[in-house]
């Protein structure tokens, strides 16, 4: 995940695809920040059922992917006071959720040309960065993200009653572990 993220520095914008984003966030954010901490606790609790680890991984990778989309959204639309930092994803040419949706799914040829000229080449607060943020808004990415956030939450919560939830309950891993994680990130603003 980290290697794939670092490689983005030398790739062209057309190579910063939704599939590359999914790969980066699965193996950088999801495993590191979500799955491994729970898997460690399960190991410590002597859970030995491979299906339980697979079930936990399915839930937590889904949660980690959602978390990173949220982080990408907040980097662009959150204020420094709100998120505790200045968002730099546009300046830094990050392979982010907003960019990949805009560039590969929503932008016209003219809008792509603008992104090609300025994405990763403008400074924070510049008129070009502000125009990119406005482009994201004009493309409907704020609503698309809100819909994605709700769909992600529903998908994760529905896993409680799924095969994954049943496997975890059978070996004594309480659903509360996953719900507490989710409540910490759902609709967070920082």
Secondary structure, 3 states (H helix, E strand, C coil): CHHHHHHHHHCCHHHCCHHHHHHHHHHHHHHHHHHHHHHHHHHHCCCCCHHHHHHHHHHHHHHHHHHHHHHHHHHHHCCHHHHCCCCCCCCCCCCCHHHHHHHHHHCCHHHHHHHHHHCCCCCCCCHHHHHHHHHHHHCCHHHHHHHHHHHHHHHHHHHHHCHHHHHHHHCCCCCHHHHHHHHHHCCCCC
